[in-house]
Amino acid sequence: MELFLSVVVGGVNFRSAVIACLLSAYIMWFLGIWLEGIFGLPRLDFAQFGKLYIGDRQGWWSVGMATHFLTKMVWGILYAWLASPPNVLSTMAQWLSGFLFGIVLGIVLVVVGAIGKSLGGKAFEYMPARANEQVFYVILYGIFGFFVGVFYTVPTQ
């Protein structure tokens, strides 16, 4: 029965945050692939980041997906901390705070990616470069944040 108990540390329900992040990261990845071509949206495959680690060798997709899910867990745990009372996002509806968190995070990542890419950073090679890719990237992060807010359960005191 202990398997289903929540793990709360510092006001963050880690079990809920991890599950919310995994579900939200999958939705984000799926929409990045599936919405290709609708309203002129580009294809954003977050698994491409796997090529940073092993190039075009076999397994790049799996490495990229693992990276995608792990980084989304980091962002989701950050959201969970910010959404826990008395932090800044705890005063509004979770779906709204998650959406706003995702939009701000997406904008920060696009700006950092553009700066890193312009400076020649290899780690930013697969970041979106064109304006329509960057806007879609921010929208996908907003969707990610929305679903993290919907799926995450704030621990009761």
N, C-alpha and C positions, 0 to 999 in steps of 0.2 A: 504494500500500500504506500510505502514511502516514495515510490517511483513517481507518484502523481502529486506529491507535495511541491509547492513552489519554493524556489531558491531565491530568497530576497536578501540582497546585500546593498547597503547604502541607499535604500529606497527604490532599488531596481529589481524587478521580478525577472531574473535572468532566463528562467525556463520559458516564460511567456515571450520575452524579447527575442530569444533565439528562434522560437517557432514562428513568431510574427515576421521576423526577418527572412527566414527561409521561404515562407509562403509569398511574401512581398517581392523578394528578389526573383523568384520564379515568374511571377506575374509581370514584373518589369522586363525580364529577358524575353518572355513570350510575346509581349506587345511590341518590343523592339524589332522582333523578327516578323511577326504576323501583320503589323500595320504597314509594312513596306508597300509603297505604291499608292496607298490610300491618301487622298488629298496631297499628293506629291511628297509624302513623307519618305525619308531615306531609310535604308536598312541599317539598324544599329545592333550588331551582334557583339554582346559584351564578352563572349568567349574569345574574341580576337586578341584579347590581352594575353592569352596563353602563349602567343607567338613571341612575346617579349622574353619569356623564360626559356623556351626550347626551340624557337624558330618554327619552321614548317614541318618539323619532324612529327611522326605519328604520336598522337596523344595531346597535341596542342589544344584541342577543343576541351578535353577533360580538365587540363590544367587551367585553362581560361575560365571554365565554369566554376571550378573550385575557388579560384581567385575572386570571381564575381560574388559567390555566396559568402565567402569569408569577409570581404570588404563590406558587404551589406550588413553583416552581423555587427561589425564595428560601428557603422553609422546607426544601426538600429538600437544598439546599447546606449550610444550617445543620446539618441532621441528619448529612450526610456528614462535616462537620468534627467533630461531636461523636462520631461512630462511628469516627473514625480514631484509632489508637493515638497517644499515651497518654491520650486524652480519656475522659470519664466513661462514655460508652456503649459503648466498645470492649471492655469486659470481659464482655459477655453476647451471647447469640445475636442476630443481626441482626434477625430477625423480631420478637423480643421487644423489643429496644431501639427499633426503629421504631414498634412499637405503643405503647410507653410514651411515646415522644417525641410521637406524634400525640395521645394522650389529654391529656398536659400542655399541649401547644400549643392543643388545642381548648378546654380549660378556661380558659386564659389569654385566648384570643380572645373567649370568651363573657363573661367578667368585664369585659374592656376594652370590649367592645361594649355591655354593659348600662350601664356607667358613662357611656360616650360618648353613648348614646341618652338616658339620663336627663338629661344636660346639654344635650341638644338638638343634638348634632352631626349634621350632614347626612350625613357619611361613614358613619354607623352606621345609617342609615335601613333598610337591607335586612338587618341582622343579625337573627337569630332572637330573638323577644321572649317567646313562651310557653315554659313549662317543657319541654313535650314536644319543641318545636323545638330548644331548647338542648341537651337530652340527645342527640337525634338528631345534632345538629351535632358534638358531642364524639365520638360513636360514629363518624361519618363521618371525622373527623380521625384517630381510632384506626385505622380501616381504611386511610386514606391512608398513615399512618406504617408500618403493617404491610407494605404493598406496597412502599413505598420501601425498607424494610429487606430485603425479599425480593429486589428487583430490583437494588439497589445493590451494586457490587463494590468492596470496600475494596482499595486498591492494595497490592501486596506490596512489601516493602522491598528 
